[in-house]
Amino acid sequence: MVSASTATTEEVTVALPADLLAWVDETAAKESQTRAETIARAVFYYRSTLRWRAIQAIAAPAAAAAGLRTEDDVENYLDSLPDAD
């Protein structure tokens, strides 16, 4: 994750339901983070999830055509490849 010290940041105001804000505060305390760091991390992971879904949507047809239907299929396929030394 990009840290605040290496990226330009902008301040934003976000309205959250009380129960979600309570969760953010509890999580921040448990993780020794600020509220802003916790929310930024959540947004980062959400963005990563959306990107991963997009990659899967593109790759799924090719994987299915190659007979890769399960995680085991993918692992077996990767294990069959020569090591890249």
C-alpha positions as CSV (number, residue, x, y, z in Angstrom):
1,M,0.0,0.0,0.0
2,V,1.2,3.5,-0.8
3,S,2.0,5.3,2.4
4,A,1.0,8.9,3.1
5,S,4.7,9.8,3.2
6,T,5.3,8.8,-0.4
7,A,2.0,10.0,-2.0
8,T,0.3,13.3,-2.4
9,T,-2.8,13.4,-0.2
10,E,-5.9,15.4,-0.2
11,E,-8.3,15.9,2.7
12,V,-11.9,14.8,2.2
13,T,-15.0,14.8,4.3
14,V,-16.9,11.5,4.5
15,A,-20.3,10.9,6.2
16,L,-20.6,7.4,7.7
17,P,-23.4,5.8,9.6
18,A,-22.8,5.7,13.3
19,D,-22.2,1.9,13.5
20,L,-19.7,2.0,10.7
21,L,-17.8,4.9,12.2
22,A,-17.7,3.0,15.5
23,W,-16.2,0.0,13.7
24,V,-13.6,2.3,12.0
25,D,-12.7,3.7,15.4
26,E,-12.5,0.2,17.0
27,T,-10.4,-1.1,14.2
28,A,-8.1,1.9,14.2
29,A,-7.5,1.5,17.9
30,K,-6.8,-2.3,17.5
31,E,-4.4,-1.6,14.6
32,S,-2.7,1.4,16.2
33,Q,-3.8,3.6,13.3
34,T,-5.6,6.9,12.9
35,R,-9.2,7.0,11.6
36,A,-7.8,8.4,8.3
37,E,-5.3,5.5,7.9
38,T,-8.0,2.9,8.6
39,I,-10.4,4.5,6.0
40,A,-7.6,4.9,3.5
41,R,-6.6,1.2,3.9
42,A,-10.3,0.2,3.5
43,V,-10.5,2.2,0.2
44,F,-7.2,0.7,-1.0
45,Y,-8.4,-2.8,-0.4
46,Y,-11.8,-2.1,-2.0
47,R,-10.0,-0.7,-5.1
48,S,-7.8,-3.8,-5.2
49,T,-10.9,-6.0,-5.0
50,L,-12.5,-4.3,-7.9
51,R,-9.3,-4.5,-10.0
52,W,-9.0,-8.2,-9.2
53,R,-12.6,-8.8,-10.3
54,A,-11.9,-7.0,-13.5
55,I,-8.8,-9.2,-14.1
56,Q,-10.9,-12.3,-13.3
57,A,-13.6,-11.3,-15.8
58,I,-11.0,-10.9,-18.5
59,A,-9.1,-14.1,-17.7
60,A,-12.1,-16.4,-16.9
61,P,-13.0,-17.3,-20.5
62,A,-9.4,-18.2,-21.4
63,A,-9.0,-20.2,-18.2
64,A,-12.2,-22.1,-18.9
65,A,-11.1,-22.8,-22.5
66,A,-7.9,-24.2,-21.1
67,G,-9.8,-26.5,-18.8
68,L,-8.8,-24.5,-15.6
69,R,-12.0,-24.6,-13.6
70,T,-10.8,-24.9,-10.0
71,E,-7.9,-23.5,-7.9
72,D,-6.4,-27.1,-8.0
73,D,-6.5,-27.0,-11.8
74,V,-4.6,-23.7,-11.8
75,E,-2.1,-24.9,-9.2
76,N,-1.5,-28.1,-11.2
77,Y,-1.0,-26.1,-14.4
78,L,1.4,-23.7,-12.7
79,D,3.3,-26.7,-11.2
80,S,3.7,-28.1,-14.7
81,L,5.5,-25.1,-16.0
82,P,9.3,-25.0,-16.1
83,D,10.9,-23.0,-13.4
84,A,12.0,-19.6,-14.4
85,D,15.6,-19.3,-13.2
